[in-house]
Each structure stands twice: as structure tokens, then as C-alpha cells.
């Protein structure tokens, strides 16, 4: 309980009356009140009015240091002046031309120049769409049907990948997925090479898909050794290696996780940063695979190629924002700056945990930060590299996470910091002052959690 005798939950209800009113309106017309599952929060979500740089302001006038970061898309922070100017210029020229335009070529050239596997590029509207198309390309190229994914690895809401996200890992993570679809996917334990090797030996796997940074936005890191082993095994089996770099693309390095780890896949899906904060995504990869989209890819009765349409593919507004973003990324400075701030944030939050004597750990790579609050027997050790062991059991890591994360999010909002659950995205415009603000907020949040017995002592 707080010094006022009220719980975190009760104080949250009282602090944000305008957000509560808007949630009541939303509940009448929007299923589950929110438009993205990760924004769901009882008793109601926070409604934000505006954002600039590394800060944002809610509808009740409260200011926050922001680590939700447009779900990771704002490497340059909110409303970067160069992106705003580029989009404003394009607005005057047209938002949708219903035709090809030069900017889509410039955008594709930038992606191909930055991403190691990038030889040709196709645009979509979201990371999920990119995964859908990439898997179709892999199946067309290999003439095989099955895919391999790993427990805890997230690839959007597509039927064939919305599996194995939490216990029980052999069940879909949503209603509405047919049993027949599940038969096309092998969901395997992460970071173990023997299970995928055994599946690949069957000779019917079209693609292996994974987050190269590790399960659930790096919550359980993969590491270079596992990625290289997968590269070797998929090459041996004639199977497409597909890196889902929607999160890691341009964040781990200008060329993404494949540049950072030095392991090059066959195909890569991109989202978030690639669109400069506007709705956009892409697939890039080796020329021979991307040729599956070309007319005349294969002779014979129809169909002879992978079909792809989409009203807003490479829309001029997104192209303007994406080009501007990637020109900044190409300098290397945003990635370096965000990674430096990420290391500073992780160290500061870990010190807060030690001061509070709370059982948990803070870890992550580059400009990602994970907070794991759990009893000592479910808390991994953080190594000198700032990461937990890839061998830590994914089921233990995810067990009981949701409610602890929700309590932490409410407490941090009350202290002036917003983030996605217990995961923080760091941008190139976060400052040392922001980090100090965040550490103080974490101190306060931990005190609130301890007072209610919602976390355990070390």
C-alpha cells in the first residue's frame, strides 16, 4: 500500500479520469477497448495526446519519458523534424498516386545497401504481412510446405506463426486457427540445434523462421553460435533461413542483427524502423528467392509465380518517412547512440533493483531492455555481456509474467514512465537526464510493488 493507504490499482484509477472516460467510450465500439492486444491494461489503458522526442503527454496532462517508442518504430524519437518535413512535402504532392513513383526505388535501394542479404526488396504494410509473403516465397522456391519456428518467438498474428508463444507451447495462442494449419508447423525449443536438425533431415521443410535477437524481442537471446549453426543446417538441407528482423532491423546495427552477428540469412522481414514511424514493412533477400515474385518465374500451368498485391504497398507518405529514417540510419550514429543509452539504462535500472533488494534482473542487447521480476528460483543470472544464458528455460522465463508486468507498468506510469509491459525500447534521442528520470521512477515503482507484496526480496 502507498503512504496514502491506496493500492497501485486504486491510484491508477484516480489519477487518469480522462483516460477512463475515453476507455468507456471505446468499449462501446472497439472490441476489448484497445486496437492492439499489447495496449490492453486493466482497468483501462493510458490515452496519449501528443509526443515529441523521447517524451509524451497523456490526455490528463501528465508527462512521461517514453519507452513504448511507437512499438519500437521511433529510433529517431517522436516527430523527428526531418521526418515531419519529408512527410509534409509529400502530402502536398499526393498521399496515394495509384502508380509507381521514384521514391519507392530510392527506398528499396537504401534497404538493399544496408541489409547484408538484401538483393531485391518487396514492400508490404506490416511485419505480419511481410512474414506471410516471405513464407509464401520460401514455399514457392523450395516446393515444400512445412516450416519450423521456435517457442516464444513472435512473428505477428498470421495463423501459421501464432503458435508456441506461451505454455502450453504445442497449442495455438489464439482461437480460430484450424488444426490443419498446425500440421504444417513444427514448434521447437529455442537455442537447441538438435531438434531443428532432426526436422530438417525429413527433407520437407521450406523455411526456418526466428527472431535473430532471441525470443520475444530478445527476452531469451539466441546468440551467434546458434544462428550460425542454423545457417549451416538450413544450407545443408536446402531450406530457406528466414530472419524476422521487424524488431532488430536497423536497431542492432545499420544492417540489422545479421550484420551485428555476422550471419546472413536467405530472406529477411522488416518493419517498424523501416517505415520511419509510418505504416510500412518490407521483405528483402537473395535474388533467386525474390525472383519468385517475377512474371515468368516458372513455366507451366498457372500459377507460375507468387502473387502479391496491396493498396498501400510503398505508399508515397511511408516512402518519404522511410527514406529519411534510413538515410539517418546509414550514418551509423542513431544505432550507436541508442545502444549507448540502452547500456546506461540497463545499468541504472539494475542498480535500482539492488538498492531495493528486489528479486529480478535487467538485461538486453543494443537498444533493448528487459526487466524480469521473479522469485529467486525463476530469475536467471545476467552475464558480463549483459545477457542471460540462451540455455535458460523459456517456460520458466515466461511463467507468471503477465500480471507482474501489468503491475509494473501501472506503477511506472504513476511514476512518470511509459513502456510496453516490462520491455523498453531506447531511441537515439533519449538522454542521460531521461535515464536518471527513469531510474528514479523505477525506485518509486519498486517501493510501490514491495509495499503491496507484489514482488519478492532477493
C-alpha positions in Angstrom: 0.0 0.0 0.0 1.1 3.6 -0.6 1.6 6.2 2.1 -2.0 7.3 1.3 -3.3 3.8 2.0 -4.3 3.1 -1.6 -3.1 0.4 -3.9 -1.4 0.9 -7.2 -4.6 -0.1 -9.0 -6.7 2.4 -7.0 -4.3 5.3 -7.5 -4.2 4.5 -11.2 -8.0 4.7 -11.4 -8.0 8.1 -9.6 -5.0 9.6 -11.5 -6.4 9.4 -15.1 -10.0 10.4 -15.2 -9.9 11.4 -18.9 -8.3 8.2 -19.9 -11.1 6.3 -18.0 -13.8 8.3 -19.9 -12.2 7.6 -23.2 -11.9 3.9 -22.4 -15.6 3.8 -21.6 -16.4 5.3 -25.0 -14.1 3.0 -26.7 -15.7 -0.1 -25.1 -18.9 0.6 -26.9 -17.4 0.5 -30.3 -14.0 -1.2 -30.1 -13.6 -4.9 -29.1 -11.6 -5.2 -25.8 -11.4 -1.4 -25.8 -8.0 -1.2 -27.5 -6.8 -1.7 -31.1 -3.7 -3.8 -30.3 -3.6 -6.6 -27.7 -0.4 -5.2 -26.1 -2.1 -2.0 -25.2 -4.7 -3.7 -23.1 -4.4 -2.8 -19.4 -6.9 -3.2 -16.6 -8.9 -1.2 -15.6 -8.2 1.0 -18.7 -5.3 1.9 -20.9 -3.5 5.2 -20.9 -4.6 7.6 -23.7 -1.9 9.8 -25.1 -2.5 13.2 -26.7 0.9 14.1 -28.2 4.6 13.1 -28.3 7.9 14.7 -29.1 11.4 13.3 -29.0 11.7 10.9 -26.0 8.6 12.3 -24.1 4.9 12.2 -24.4 1.8 13.6 -22.7 -1.5 11.9 -21.8 -5.0 13.4 -22.1 -4.9 14.3 -18.4 -1.8 16.5 -19.0 0.8 14.1 -17.4 4.3 14.0 -18.9 6.2 10.7 -19.4 9.6 9.5 -20.6 8.5 7.2 -23.3 9.9 3.7 -23.9 6.9 2.4 -25.9 8.6 4.1 -28.8 5.8 3.6 -31.3 6.2 -0.1 -30.6 9.8 0.2 -31.5 9.5 2.2 -34.7 10.8 5.5 -33.5 14.6 5.1 -33.5 14.8 8.8 -34.0 12.2 9.6 -31.4 8.7 11.0 -31.9 8.1 13.7 -34.6 11.7 14.0 -35.7 11.8 17.3 -37.7 13.4 15.7 -40.8 10.7 13.0 -41.0 7.9 15.6 -40.3 9.3 17.8 -43.1 9.6 14.9 -45.6 6.0 13.8 -44.9 4.7 17.3 -45.2 6.4 17.8 -48.5 4.9 14.6 -49.8 1.4 15.5 -48.6 1.4 18.4 -51.0 2.4 16.1 -53.9 -0.1 13.4 -53.1 -0.7 10.7 -50.5 -1.5 7.9 -52.9 -0.7 8.2 -56.6 -2.2 4.9 -57.7 1.0 4.4 -59.7 4.7 3.7 -59.4 6.9 6.5 -58.1 10.6 7.2 -57.9 10.7 7.2 -54.1 9.9 3.5 -53.9 13.1 2.8 -55.9 15.2 5.1 -53.6 13.7 3.4 -50.5 14.4 -0.1 -51.9 18.0 0.8 -52.9 18.7 2.0 -49.3 17.4 -1.2 -47.8 19.4 -3.3 -50.3 22.5 -1.3 -49.5 22.2 -1.6 -45.7 20.9 -5.2 -45.2 23.6 -7.9 -46.0 21.1 -10.4 -47.6 19.3 -7.6 -49.4 19.5 -8.0 -53.1 15.9 -7.3 -54.0 13.1 -5.7 -52.0 9.3 -6.0 -51.8 7.1 -3.7 -49.7 4.1 -4.5 -47.5 2.1 -2.7 -44.9 3.1 -4.6 -41.7 5.5 -7.0 -40.2 2.8 -9.7 -40.2 2.2 -9.2 -43.9 5.9 -9.4 -44.5 6.1 -12.8 -42.7 3.1 -14.1 -44.7 4.7 -13.2 -48.0 8.2 -14.4 -47.0 6.8 -17.8 -46.1 4.9 -18.0 -49.4 8.1 -17.2 -51.3 10.0 -19.8 -49.4 7.4 -22.4 -50.2 7.3 -21.5 -53.8 11.0 -21.6 -54.1 11.6 -24.9 -52.3 8.3 -26.6 -53.4 7.9 -27.7 -49.8 5.2 -26.9 -47.3 6.4 -27.3 -43.7 8.1 -24.6 -41.6 10.0 -24.5 -38.3 9.5 -21.8 -35.7 10.7 -21.6 -32.1 8.9 -21.4 -28.7 8.5 -17.8 -27.6 9.5 -16.3 -31.0 6.9 -13.8 -32.2 6.2 -13.3 -35.9 2.8 -11.4 -36.0 -0.7 -12.7 -35.9 -0.6 -14.9 -39.0 -2.2 -18.4 -38.5 0.9 -20.4 -39.2 3.2 -18.5 -36.8 0.8 -17.6 -34.0 1.8 -20.8 -32.2 4.1 -21.6 -29.3 4.1 -18.2 -27.8 3.5 -19.4 -24.2 2.7 -22.5 -22.3 1.4 -24.9 -23.5 3.7 -24.4 -26.4 2.0 -27.1 -28.5 -1.2 -25.1 -28.7 -2.2 -22.0 -30.7 -2.0 -18.7 -28.9 -5.5 -17.7 -30.2 -8.8 -19.1 -31.1 -9.7 -19.6 -34.8 -6.6 -21.5 -36.0 -7.6 -24.7 -37.9 -6.0 -27.9 -36.8 -4.9 -28.5 -40.4 -2.7 -25.4 -40.2 -0.9 -26.6 -37.1 0.2 -29.7 -39.0 2.4 -27.5 -41.3 4.4 -26.1 -38.5 7.0 -27.6 -36.1 7.3 -25.5 -32.9 10.7 -26.4 -31.4 12.6 -25.4 -28.2 14.7 -22.3 -28.8 18.5 -22.3 -29.0 18.9 -26.1 -29.4 20.3 -27.2 -32.7 19.4 -30.9 -32.5 15.6 -30.6 -32.8 15.7 -28.5 -36.0 18.4 -30.7 -37.4 16.2 -33.7 -36.9 13.2 -32.0 -38.6 15.4 -30.7 -41.5 16.5 -34.3 -42.1 13.0 -35.2 -43.1 13.5 -33.1 -46.3 10.2 -31.3 -46.4 10.9 -28.1 -44.5 10.5 -24.9 -46.7 11.8 -22.4 -44.1 13.1 -21.9 -40.6 11.9 -18.6 -39.2 13.2 -16.9 -36.0 13.9 -13.6 -34.3 17.7 -13.5 -34.6 17.9 -11.3 -31.4 16.0 -14.0 -29.5 12.6 -15.0 -28.3 10.0 -12.3 -27.6 12.1 -9.3 -28.6 15.3 -10.7 -27.1 13.7 -11.8 -23.8 15.7 -15.1 -24.4 18.7 -14.3 -26.6 19.8 -16.6 -29.3 23.5 -15.8 -29.7 25.8 -16.0 -32.7 26.6 -19.7 -32.2 23.0 -20.9 -32.6 22.4 -18.6 -35.6 25.5 -19.9 -37.4 24.5 -23.5 -36.6 21.1 -22.8 -38.1 22.7 -21.2 -41.1 24.8 -24.3 -41.7 22.0 -26.8 -41.2 19.5 -25.0 -43.4 22.1 -24.6 -46.2 22.8 -28.4 -46.0 19.0 -29.2 -46.1 18.2 -26.8 -49.0 15.8 -24.9 -46.6 15.3 -21.1 -46.5 16.7 -19.4 -43.4 14.3 -16.5 -42.6 15.3 -13.8 -40.1 12.4 -11.9 -38.7 14.1 -8.5 -38.3 11.0 -6.5 -37.7 12.4 -5.6 -34.3 16.2 -6.0 -34.8 16.3 -4.4 -38.3 18.4 -1.2 -38.2 18.4 -1.3 -34.4 21.1 -3.8 -33.7 23.3 -2.3 -36.4 22.5 -0.3 -39.6 22.3 -3.7 -41.3 20.3 -5.3 -38.5 21.1 -8.4 -36.5 22.6 -10.2 -39.5 25.3 -7.5 -39.6 25.7 -7.5 -35.8 26.1 -11.3 -35.5 27.8 -11.8 -38.9 25.3 -14.5 -40.0 23.5 -13.9 -43.3 20.0 -15.4 -43.9 18.3 -16.0 -47.2 15.3 -13.8 -46.5 14.6 -11.0 -44.0 11.3 -9.4 -42.9 11.5 -5.8 -41.9 9.0 -3.5 -40.2 8.9 -0.7 -37.5 12.0 1.4 -38.2 11.9 0.7 -42.0 8.9 3.0 -42.3 10.1 5.8 -40.2 7.1 5.6 -37.9 4.5 5.3 -40.7 2.7 2.0 -41.6 5.2 0.1 -43.8 7.2 -3.1 -43.9 9.3 -5.0 -46.4 10.9 -8.3 -47.4 14.4 -8.4 -48.7 16.6 -11.3 -49.7 18.6 -13.1 -52.2 17.8 -12.5 -55.8 17.0 -16.1 -56.7 14.3 -16.3 -53.9 12.8 -12.9 -54.6 12.5 -13.9 -58.2 9.5 -16.0 -57.2 7.5 -12.7 -57.4 8.6 -12.1 -61.1 6.4 -12.8 -64.0 7.8 -15.9 -65.8 9.4 -17.3 -62.6 8.3 -20.7 -63.5 6.8 -22.2 -66.7 3.7 -24.4 -66.8 0.1 -24.2 -65.9 -1.0 -21.3 -63.7 0.0 -20.3 -61.1 3.6 -19.8 -62.2 4.7 -17.2 -59.6 4.0 -15.8 -56.1 1.2 -13.2 -56.4 1.3 -10.0 -54.2 -0.9 -7.0 -54.1 -1.7 -4.4 -51.5 -3.3 -1.0 -51.9 -0.8 0.8 -49.6 2.4 -1.0 -50.5 5.2 1.6 -50.7 2.7 4.4 -50.3 4.5 7.8 -51.0 4.0 9.0 -47.4 5.6 6.0 -45.9 8.4 6.1 -48.6 9.2 9.7 -47.7 9.4 8.8 -44.0 11.3 5.6 -44.6 13.9 7.1 -46.8 14.5 9.9 -44.3 14.9 7.4 -41.5 17.3 5.1 -43.4 19.4 8.0 -44.5 20.0 8.8 -40.8 20.5 5.0 -40.1 23.1 4.8 -42.8 25.4 7.2 -40.9 25.6 4.6 -38.0 25.0 7.4 -35.4 21.4 6.7 -34.4 22.1 3.0 -33.8 25.3 3.8 -31.8 23.6 6.5 -29.7 20.6 4.3 -28.9 22.8 1.4 -27.9 24.9 3.6 -25.7 21.7 4.9 -23.9 20.5 1.3 -23.7 23.6 0.2 -21.8 23.3 3.2 -19.5 19.6 2.5 -18.8 20.1 -1.2 -18.1 22.9 -0.4 -15.6 20.9 2.3 -13.9 17.8 0.0 -13.5 19.9 -2.9 -12.2 21.3 -0.6 -9.5 17.7 0.3 -8.6 16.9 -3.4 -8.1 20.0 -3.9 -5.9 19.1 -0.8 -3.8 15.5 -2.1 -3.3 16.6 -5.6 -2.6 14.0 -6.9 -5.1 14.4 -10.3 -6.8 14.8 -9.8 -10.5 17.2 -8.8 -13.2 17.6 -6.2 -16.0 19.3 -7.3 -19.3 19.2 -6.8 -23.0 21.3 -6.1 -26.1 21.9 -2.9 -28.1 18.9 -0.6 -27.5 16.6 -3.1 -26.0 15.9 -3.5 -22.2 14.1 -6.3 -20.5 13.0 -6.2 -16.8 12.4 -9.6 -15.3 10.8 -9.5 -11.8 10.5 -13.0 -10.4 11.2 -15.1 -7.3 14.9 -16.1 -6.9 14.3 -19.7 -8.3 12.9 -18.2 -11.5 15.4 -15.5 -12.0 18.3 -16.0 -14.5 21.8 -14.8 -13.9 23.0 -11.9 -16.1 26.5 -12.4 -17.5 29.2 -9.9 -18.1 27.9 -9.3 -21.6 24.6 -8.1 -20.1 22.6 -11.1 -21.3 21.1 -14.1 -19.7 22.1 -17.6 -20.9 20.4 -18.8 -24.1 20.0 -22.2 -22.2 17.7 -20.7 -19.6 14.3 -22.5 -19.9 11.8 -20.4 -21.9 8.9 -21.7 -19.9 10.4 -20.6 -16.6 11.2 -17.2 -18.1 7.6 -16.6 -19.3 5.8 -18.2 -16.3 3.6 -15.7 -14.4 4.9 -12.8 -16.5 1.7 -11.1 -17.5 0.3 -10.0 -14.1 3.7 -9.0 -12.7 4.3 -7.0 -15.9 0.9 -5.3 -15.7 1.6 -4.2 -12.1 5.0 -2.9 -13.0 3.5 -0.9 -16.0 0.8 0.7 -13.8 3.4 1.6 -11.1 5.8 3.1 -13.7 3.0 5.1 -15.3 2.2 6.5 -11.9 5.9 7.5 -11.6 6.1 9.2 -15.0 7.4 6.5 -17.4 5.6 4.6 -20.1 6.8 1.3 -21.6 5.4 -1.8 -23.2 4.8 -4.2 -20.4 8.3 -5.0 -18.9 10.1 -4.2 -22.1 11.7 -0.8 -23.0 12.7 0.5 -26.5 15.5 3.0 -26.3 15.8 5.7 -29.0 18.7 7.8 -30.3 17.2 10.9 -28.6 16.9 9.5 -25.1 19.3 11.5 -22.9 21.2 10.9 -19.7 18.6 13.1 -17.9 15.9 10.7 -19.2 17.8 7.8 -17.8 18.0 9.5 -14.4 14.3 10.2 -14.5 13.6 6.6 -15.4 15.8 5.2 -12.6 14.0 7.4 -10.0 10.7 6.2 -11.4 11.8 2.6 -11.1 12.9 3.2 -7.5 9.4 4.5 -6.8 7.7 1.7 -8.7 9.6 -1.0 -6.8 8.7 0.6 -3.5 5.1 0.5 -4.5 5.3 -3.1 -5.6 7.1 -4.1 -2.4 4.5 -2.3 -0.2 1.8 -4.5 -1.7 3.8 -7.7 -1.7 3.7 -7.9 -5.5 7.4 -8.7 -5.8 9.8 -10.8 -3.7 13.0 -9.9 -1.9 16.3 -11.3 -3.2 
